[in-house]
Amino acid sequence: MEDDERQDAYRDACLIQAAVAARGNAYAPYSGFAVGAAVEDESGRIFAGCNVENAAYPEGTCAEAGAIAAMVAAGGRGLRRVIVCGGGPQPCFPCGGCRQKIREFAAASVAIGMVDADGNMLARRSLADLLPDAFGPENL
């Protein structure tokens, strides 16, 4: 394994661990569907978020939005990679709104991985695969 591949595997493992841990803190009393997410910014820093539901549906917050907000609050402005952790055997893909939020800070080539509650990779897609022909900041 090359040094770059080893570094990527290590970074993925750190992101997966952060997403799984964040999922454990999710506040999902209404749906019971806990989600965690972790993002790596352009400096290599990792930020995590979890879904936070609200009795006044649909005023909750997605895990990806929470992780991105934490990154922005710390001064980050670019995403290198994203991990989303759901609880079931099927991949928990980002919703449409979160795909657009990711697009605000990520290039089309950025990898988005979906893992289960144990951290097993279920799917990996580029942002371009999840949001083709995306509208982004350069379109304004």
N, C-alpha and C positions, 0 to 999 in steps of 0.2 A: 504494500500500500504506500503510495506517494505521501510526502509530507502534507501537501494541500488536501488530499483526500482524508488523511488522518485528522487534520484540523477541522475539516467540514463535518466529519463524523462526530468529533468531540463537540462542536458547536451545536449540531443537531441534538445530541444527547442532553446538553445543558438546556436547550429550548424545550425539549420534550419534558424534562424533569420539572421545569418551571410551569409549563402548561398543565401537567397532571396535578401539581401542588395547588395551582390556582383553582382548578376545577373542584378540589376538595373544599374550597372556601366559597363556592357559589351560593347565592341566595336564590333558591328556586322553589319556594313553598307552594306555588300554584300549579306549575307544570310538572315539577319533579325532574326536569331536564337540566341537569347541571352541565355547564360548559366552562372550560378554561382555555386561555390562549396565551401565547408568548410570542413576542416579536424581538428581532435583533435589529438595532439601528445601525447607521452608517459607521459608528465608532466601535461597534462590537458589543455594546451594552444590551442587556436583556431586560425586557419589561413584561410583566404579566398582568392579566386581567381575568375576571370571571363575570358570568352573567349575573345581573342583579334585577330580579323581578320586582314588580310594584303592583299593589292591589288595583290601581287604576290602569288596567291594561290599555294600551300597549306602551306604557311609559317606562318600561324596564330598559336596561342597557345590556347590549351583547358583550361577550367576553373580548372579542376582537377590538371593539370600540374602547373598552376599558384599558386594554394594553396599549393601544395607540395613544390614548389620552395621557397615560403615564409617560410614554416616550416624549410626547410633545411638551408636557409639563417640565421634563428634565432637559429640554432644549434640543431633543432629537428632531430631525426633519427628513430622514430617509430610512426606508426599510430594506434590509438585506434578505430577511427570511421570516416566515410566519409559521407557527404550529398551532393547530386547533385540536383540543381534546374533548371528545364527547364520551358518552358512557356506554353506548351499545356496540354491536358488532358491525354496524354500517358506519362509513365515514360521516363525520359531522362537517359538511362543507359550510363555508361562510354564507350567510344570507346575502341577498342582493345589496342591501344597504351597506353591509360590512365589506363586500367586494369593492364597492365604490370608495369606502373609507380607506381601504388598503391601497387602492389605485392613486389616491391623493399623494401618497408618500412612497410608492414603489414603482419600479420599472416593470414593463410587461413580462420580463424574464424572471422576476422574483419567484422563488419556489414557495408554495404553500403546502404544508404537510398536515394530514389529518390522522390523529392517533386515537386509540381506544384508552380506556381508563387505566390500563396497565402500561401505556406508553408504546404499544405496538403500532408500527406504521401501517395504516389501512389504505392510504392513497396519498399521492403527491401530484400536484398540478402546478403549472406556471400560472401567474395571474392572467396572462393572455388566454390561456385555456378556459379559465373561469369567467373572464369578463372580456370577450373579444370586442374589438373596435371600441374600446373604452374612451369615454370623455374624460379628459384630465386637465390639469392646470395649463398645459401648453395650448389647449383649445380656446382659451380665453383671450 
